[in-house]
Each structure stands twice: as C-alpha cells, then as structure tokens.
C-alpha cells in the first residue's frame, strides 16, 4: 500500500507541476502579446513622428529660400538685394566705412 500511496502522491505532484507550467506558459504568451502590441504602437508613433519631422523640415526649407527672404526683406524692411550699395553715393560709403588702419598700429 505504501507504493500505491507514493505513486498517487507523485501523480498529484506531477499534475500540479503540469498545471503550474501551463499557467506560466499562458501568462508568458499573454505578456508577449501585450509587449508586441506595445512595440507595434511605438513603431507607429515613430513613423508618425518621422513623417511630421520630414514635413516640418520641408516647411523650414521653403521658409528659408533666398527668394522668400528677399521678398520679406523688401516687404517688411523696404530693402532689396543690392539696393543699399546702389543707393549710396561714393562719399556716403566712405563715411560709413571705418578709416584704414596703418600697418604698424594694433
């Protein structure tokens, strides 16, 4: 009878071990699915962020074009490219520039 009791005890322990392994496997699989869903969400967010960065870079490039800067300078400041050099007479340019320095002076 002792052998039968030992065998029954081992079967119960084995069954409990199998149940524990099944529950652990189910939990691990469930955690892996949640993690994969989170990774997919982060990947989508990264793609959206990169697309937004490309859009903003294109917008900045458009705003920094020389034509637009010239247009704004003329519109807001009343300046056009080369207009200051053409508008100043030669003696006015001389007055605006600093006097030449002598070579021995620091």
C-alpha positions in Angstrom: 0.0 0.0 0.0 2.9 2.3 0.6 3.9 2.0 -3.1 0.4 2.9 -4.2 0.3 5.9 -1.8 3.8 7.1 -3.1 2.7 6.6 -6.7 -0.6 8.6 -6.1 1.4 11.4 -4.4 3.9 11.6 -7.3 1.0 11.7 -9.8 -0.6 14.6 -7.8 2.7 16.5 -7.7 3.2 15.9 -11.5 -0.3 17.1 -12.2 0.2 20.2 -10.1 3.5 20.8 -11.8 1.9 20.5 -15.3 -0.9 22.9 -14.2 1.7 25.4 -12.9 3.7 25.1 -16.2 0.5 25.6 -18.3 -0.5 28.7 -16.3 3.1 30.0 -16.6 3.1 29.4 -20.3 -0.2 31.1 -20.7 1.0 34.1 -18.7 4.2 34.4 -20.7 2.3 34.2 -24.0 -0.1 36.8 -22.8 2.7 39.1 -21.7 4.5 38.6 -25.0 1.3 39.6 -26.9 0.9 42.8 -24.8 4.6 43.6 -25.4 4.3 43.1 -29.1 1.2 45.3 -29.2 3.2 48.0 -27.3 6.1 47.6 -29.7 3.7 48.0 -32.7 2.2 51.1 -31.2 5.7 52.6 -30.6 6.7 51.7 -34.1 3.6 53.5 -35.4 4.3 56.6 -33.3 7.9 56.6 -34.6 6.7 56.5 -38.1 4.2 59.4 -37.4 6.9 61.4 -35.7 9.4 60.9 -38.6 6.7 61.9 -41.1 6.0 65.0 -39.1 9.7 65.8 -38.9 10.0 65.4 -42.7 7.0 67.8 -43.2 8.5 70.4 -40.8 11.9 70.2 -42.5 10.3 70.7 -45.9 8.4 73.7 -44.4 11.6 75.2 -43.0 13.3 74.7 -46.3 10.5 76.5 -48.0 10.6 79.4 -45.5 14.4 79.7 -45.8 14.6 80.0 -49.6 16.5 83.1 -50.7 13.5 84.2 -52.8 11.2 84.3 -49.8 13.8 86.0 -47.6 14.3 88.7 -50.3 10.6 89.1 -50.6 10.1 89.5 -46.9 13.1 91.9 -46.7 11.5 94.1 -49.4 8.0 93.8 -47.9 8.8 94.3 -44.3 12.0 96.4 -44.4 11.8 98.1 -47.7 15.1 96.6 -48.8 16.0 94.7 -51.9 19.2 92.8 -52.8 22.0 95.2 -53.7 19.8 98.3 -53.3 21.8 99.7 -50.4 25.1 99.7 -52.4 23.4 101.2 -55.5 21.6 103.8 -53.4 24.6 105.2 -51.5 26.8 107.7 -53.3 30.5 107.0 -53.1 31.2 109.7 -50.4 28.5 108.2 -48.2 30.1 104.8 -48.5 33.4 106.4 -47.4 31.7 107.9 -44.4 30.2 104.6 -43.4 33.4 102.5 -43.6 36.0 102.8 -40.9 39.2 104.6 -41.8 42.0 102.4 -43.0 44.5 101.4 -40.3 48.2 101.8 -40.6 50.2 98.6 -40.7 52.2 99.4 -37.6 49.1 100.1 -35.4 47.5 97.4 -33.3 
